[in-house]
Amino acid sequence: MNSIAFKSFAGLRQSSPEAPPLAAHPSRLARRRGLRVVAGKFSPKLQGRSLRVAVVGGGPAGGCAAETLAKGGVETFLIERKMDNCKPCGGAIPLCMVGEFDLPLDIIDRRVTKMKMISPSNVAVDIGRTLKPHEYIGMVRREVLDSYLRDRAKQNGANVINGLFLKMDVPQDANSPYVLHYSSYDGKTGGVGEKRTLEVDAVIGADGANSRVAKSIDAGDYDYAIAFQERIKIPDDKMVYYENLAEMYVGDDVSPDFYGWVFPKCDHVAVGTGTVTHKGDIKKFQLATRKRAEDKIQGGKIIRVEAHPIPEHPRPRRLSGRVALVGDAAGYVTKCSGEGIYFAAKSGMMCAEAIVEGSENGKRMVEEGDLRKYLEKWDKTYLPTYRVLDVLQKVFYRSNPAREAFVEMCADEYVQKMTFDSYLYKTVVPGNPLEDLKLAINTVGSLMRANAIRKEMKKLNV
Amino acid sequence: MASFSPTIIHFSTALSPPYSRTSFTLRSNKSLSLLKVSTHNEVATSDSAFEDPRWLGGTWDLKQFQKTNGNTDWDAVIDAEVMRRKWLRDYPETSTNDNPVVFNTAIIPWWAWIKRFHLPEAELLNGRAAMIGFFMSYLVDSLTGVGVVDQMSNLVCKTLLFAVVVGILVVRKKEDIETLTKLWKESTHYDEQWQASWKDENSSTPKTD
């Protein structure tokens, strides 16, 4: 499928750990063209110890990666800066995540089974009629989910370190360790931590949107959206409405390229919005979102204000040497819905699996080719999903007429079924071609009608 | 299980000193402290919500749009909806559950849309095409001596005609060319961002898929 060439076979087949890097270079360049090598299996066997891997960042990506590594027999170090970190996040996880990651059901605060989409002219459409009784979107508290995953990693043998990653010394050859510098907070109640170093053979960067690991490997930058959210405690009678319902508001007033939301949490709601292109106006958009939801959150009290960056696309380089990025650090957030938790956890798991496989359960050294397998698998499995969501965002979040058409289309049962199926199970299902054709025609019709009305609106302005 | 204490927690207190963030966060720290904690809105409002005697139960009451012969005046429905959307764009309103909006533009039949929006533009374009076509065929006749009937059976003329028709459908205004190039760039941009990981600077063959 791809024609990436890895380090030459000859340079790695050494029984002793000293690989001659200089000798390998000329043959490396000569062999670069089209030679695909399963290099890990011929890496030197580690003498008397297991492979050491550091996972920087203890969110869903880091937690799942650490657990998979530890289960696979690798000596794992999970470095997390703040153990009780209450992250600003929508907190929605798809149904498949519960099964795939064996999550206990008490982690889920609420099961959202209905959604309401509200257009710029307040046309409200209920979606969720097609959901089966056992299907739902789980709403979790990030601190609960994250600490559960970290604890599970610890139980499987990972070493959880409370520390802040500072920088990393990149080795010059294929077998020297990476030296991580971090501030350790163990046993301290506050203040600056103690500077320590850690030597590992490979690093998984799971430290989120402002990843320092990414900076250390020159991964490059990405465009990002700002998501701004207020947690509002509303009166109990109003909370009943949000029992298992989430709302999505679209419109130029709410966000020029994203949407505003009201998501129910454990005992309050999160009202927020986001934008890529007009970050400076985020306060205005938040006020507009609150205004649109005013009737339903009247009398509520803001208990917390939070904001965070959301990557819009992957970093130019997600992998360098024996360092791989996963989760938000890699930029695996989908467009259109802005979903990141599942993809973070899954990418952490996939990367860890690639390391475990490439090192034969921690017995051999890994090398870049093994980690590249994770990138291959990831792109092959999820690129269609990302592409489809990108197209949806480009078509339907473009302008107010497009959003009106979007909400009109969401009223259709076929659309609801396809949307939920692909969201809950994370597969792009082909669907019935006749229905797809009908859907395409209806979409075009909706878009044309909405644009025609906008043209008339422009005439009124003159 | 952390529960939220009923005080306002500014984002800044969640950060520990050695951790530096992007500049965006520093800006928002300052402005967060100015955020008023109230649920009364500070966006532009008019004194009254959108009201129209023909707007009943979250949709347009078609009985009030009837013409003298009993048919619905769809143009008036479209005009009314235009007014409503313009009003809401300038004075956004809250969405309520008591009076949900259920209007769907699909209730206006397809021929009403065509008659109002497509036909005038089609008339204009066809008129212009006919005028130019007549003049061009006169010009070609005077230059080459080939009459109108013979021009139509000539392959070169037919090809040119086809190219012109397709060109006009695709490019109606000068800005359309820019729009089309932008659309093309947009549609391939996201894919390029994903493939960037496979373009290692040492590798001579990037990933092909």
Boltz contact constraints between the chains, C-beta under 6 A:
constraints:
  - contact:
      token1: [A, 2]
      token2: [B, 207]
      max_distance: 6.0
  - contact:
      token1: [A, 3]
      token2: [B, 205]
      max_distance: 6.0
  - contact:
      token1: [A, 32]
      token2: [B, 204]
      max_distance: 6.0
  - contact:
      token1: [A, 33]
      token2: [B, 204]
      max_distance: 6.0
  - contact:
      token1: [A, 86]
      token2: [B, 2]
      max_distance: 6.0
  - contact:
      token1: [A, 118]
      token2: [B, 95]
      max_distance: 6.0
  - contact:
      token1: [A, 121]
      token2: [B, 85]
      max_distance: 6.0
  - contact:
      token1: [A, 121]
      token2: [B, 88]
      max_distance: 6.0
  - contact:
      token1: [A, 122]
      token2: [B, 95]
      max_distance: 6.0
  - contact:
      token1: [A, 122]
      token2: [B, 101]
      max_distance: 6.0
  - contact:
      token1: [A, 123]
      token2: [B, 101]
      max_distance: 6.0
  - contact:
      token1: [A, 124]
      token2: [B, 95]
      max_distance: 6.0
  - contact:
      token1: [A, 124]
      token2: [B, 100]
      max_distance: 6.0
  - contact:
      token1: [A, 124]
      token2: [B, 101]
      max_distance: 6.0
  - contact:
      token1: [A, 143]
      token2: [B, 2]
      max_distance: 6.0
  - contact:
      token1: [A, 210]
      token2: [B, 21]
      max_distance: 6.0
  - contact:
      token1: [A, 210]
      token2: [B, 22]
      max_distance: 6.0
  - contact:
      token1: [A, 253]
      token2: [B, 92]
      max_distance: 6.0
  - contact:
      token1: [A, 287]
      token2: [B, 42]
      max_distance: 6.0
  - contact:
      token1: [A, 287]
      token2: [B, 43]
      max_distance: 6.0
  - contact:
      token1: [A, 288]
      token2: [B, 43]
      max_distance: 6.0
  - contact:
      token1: [A, 291]
      token2: [B, 41]
      max_distance: 6.0
  - contact:
      token1: [A, 291]
      token2: [B, 43]
      max_distance: 6.0
  - contact:
      token1: [A, 292]
      token2: [B, 94]
      max_distance: 6.0
  - contact:
      token1: [A, 292]
      token2: [B, 95]
      max_distance: 6.0
  - contact:
      token1: [A, 294]
      token2: [B, 94]
      max_distance: 6.0
  - contact:
      token1: [A, 295]
      token2: [B, 94]
      max_distance: 6.0
  - contact:
      token1: [A, 295]
      token2: [B, 96]
      max_distance: 6.0
  - contact:
      token1: [A, 300]
      token2: [B, 39]
      max_distance: 6.0
  - contact:
      token1: [A, 302]
      token2: [B, 37]
      max_distance: 6.0
  - contact:
      token1: [A, 303]
      token2: [B, 4]
      max_distance: 6.0
  - contact:
      token1: [A, 303]
      token2: [B, 6]
      max_distance: 6.0
  - contact:
      token1: [A, 304]
      token2: [B, 4]
      max_distance: 6.0
  - contact:
      token1: [A, 304]
      token2: [B, 9]
      max_distance: 6.0
  - contact:
      token1: [A, 305]
      token2: [B, 32]
      max_distance: 6.0
  - contact:
      token1: [A, 306]
      token2: [B, 11]
      max_distance: 6.0
  - contact:
      token1: [A, 307]
      token2: [B, 28]
      max_distance: 6.0
  - contact:
      token1: [A, 313]
      token2: [B, 193]
      max_distance: 6.0
  - contact:
      token1: [A, 314]
      token2: [B, 194]
      max_distance: 6.0
  - contact:
      token1: [A, 316]
      token2: [B, 196]
      max_distance: 6.0
  - contact:
      token1: [A, 318]
      token2: [B, 197]
      max_distance: 6.0
  - contact:
      token1: [A, 390]
      token2: [B, 190]
      max_distance: 6.0
  - contact:
      token1: [A, 408]
      token2: [B, 104]
      max_distance: 6.0
  - contact:
      token1: [A, 449]
      token2: [B, 105]
      max_distance: 6.0
  - contact:
      token1: [A, 452]
      token2: [B, 117]
      max_distance: 6.0
  - contact:
      token1: [A, 453]
      token2: [B, 82]
      max_distance: 6.0
  - contact:
      token1: [A, 456]
      token2: [B, 82]
      max_distance: 6.0
  - contact:
      token1: [A, 457]
      token2: [B, 82]
      max_distance: 6.0
  - contact:
      token1: [A, 457]
      token2: [B, 86]
      max_distance: 6.0
  - contact:
      token1: [A, 460]
      token2: [B, 86]
      max_distance: 6.0
